[in-house]
Amino acid sequence: MANLAPQLGGAAVAPLANSTPASTSNDAPTAASNDQLAATSPSTALPYLARSYAFADYATANNWIGGSFRPGSLGRQLPVDNPRYGKVMGQVTLSDSRDVQAAVDAAKMALPAWKNTPIKERAQVMYRLKALLERDMDELCWLLAAENGKTYAEAKGDIDKGIECIEFAASLPNLAIGGQADVSRGVNCETTFEPLGIVGGVVPFNFPIMVPLWMIPNALVGGNCFILKPSEVVPFGAMRLAFYLKEAGLPDGVFQTINGQQPAVEALVDHPDIKAIGFVGSTRVAHLLYARGSALGKRMLCLGGAKNHVLVVPDADVELSASNIVASSFGCAGQRCMASSLMVAVGPTGRIIDAMVATARKIKLGEDMGAVISTVAKARILRYIDEAEAAGAKVLVDGRGATVAGCPDGNWVGPTILDFVRADMPAACDEIFGPVLSIVRTQTLDQAIAVENANVYGNGAAIFTTSGAVARYAVDRLEAGMVGVNIGVPVPREPFSFGGFGDSKFGHGDLTGIDGYRFWTRAKKVTTKWALQADQNWMN
Ligand code: NAD
């Protein structure tokens, strides 16, 4: 079995501890209702339970407004598929501006008390939230596997990385103390960070827990009320977050969710009482929303798609490079914004490519690698492979036609490696967002760097080499916000912040770490002079 675990959570880290499922993997696809699961749950109050890869039906994901669930005003729902089975597992409610207004009304009630709660007390909610996620980790992993198609280990990486963001926010009382200094005799300047008020987040399907937690903890500890628009494709994990935050002691109305699609998102962006929006998703939508919100004078930070290049030079370590690149390209079925989707092989790198092919062929679909999110995504991915082959690329590992026993209708695409892709082919330029690694060959490192710099995205890039000088040369020249050396998924871990360059990010600053806190707050500068007045002071 191939080890894709080291980089599955998006973070470039050592293998995740304890990533073995507590339940059996690949259970027979017997259907179980959520009520049946609830009967055996340690936390029976929580909905959306999961115990294994077995198919289960779920109650509708409604909106979480003012501390209770309610359906969206449109009175319509959208089916949610389980990608492993290619089968509807539940419904998500659709919302519009009326639901956003209801959430804003509830947030307005909650905001005064929450923003006046001392930051140390606000941070206590994060300690409790972390404990609750750890308590229910096993079950939550299975839930993410069900709604997203991830493997159990990948789901655990998703939650583990989310917990790191919670830990960071819990430490904000120690970090976010502002500053003060006497700037003249008797004159003091002080900076403090105030909440913006009501803020919102719009998130993609690929990390149902981690990406919301890039935003929610920093925004809440910063004293804001937060309205989340989960991905309509994976709404259930976010519903669980709502429960956990309530159980952790967060007052009603401070965290809320609005489910749905474009109308719900646009209502959030347009609402005059929502002061800032964090967005993570495709570049097309990131750019649209950034322009829309900015035109309204709103604070916007919109993270978009990616085409991450990994440069490999002849002196690179064969095993380290092969295992890292394969894990980066095929972990989460390639549906990571930090996946290496284009390798630039500089000069004679055949031994490394051979090792990658051997490693990729060992990946067991359904166990080491999950399904892609939808039939539409699968068709798109297969089209890119077909077109690249027709245009002259050589298919070294072919994921077309892959199936998994017991799940014949799942959205399966196996690991695919395309060699001799030209830099101008769609497979080299577009974000495919699936388990496809394209290899472009160059003769020199400068040519490889030029290929990377010519792409419009700039999320991540990496170089594999045993030479410090080569690494430094590349790091200084690669146009990407997050650069790795001998690391396939160079996601900065907390407290370092996450964010790309180019079309991978619209807006200033990063979304996690201290930049995230700054995004959700505004600096107030107070200048104070308390000089003794000789003529009118009680002291004389
Ligand atoms: P998406 O852009 O389709 O959807 C993201 C969110 O935007 C969803 O909540 C969706 O409901 C909403 N949305 C979709 N179309 C909209 C529209 N026209 N107007 C308003 N809102 C709209 O993205 P996705 O398919 O869910 O996620 C995959 C994408 O996310 C990939 O491009 C991936 O690279 C990107 N991503 C980026 C990062 C990053 O940090 N840069 C992280 C994770 C994912």
Boltz pocket constraint, residues with backbone or C-beta under 6 A from the ligand:
constraints:
  - pocket:
      binder: B
      contacts: [[A, 202], [A, 203], [A, 204], [A, 205], [A, 206], [A, 211], [A, 229], [A, 230], [A, 231], [A, 232], [A, 260], [A, 261], [A, 262], [A, 265], [A, 266], [A, 280], [A, 281], [A, 282], [A, 283], [A, 285], [A, 286], [A, 289], [A, 303], [A, 304], [A, 305], [A, 306], [A, 336], [A, 337], [A, 431], [A, 433], [A, 459], [A, 500], [A, 504]]
      max_distance: 6.0
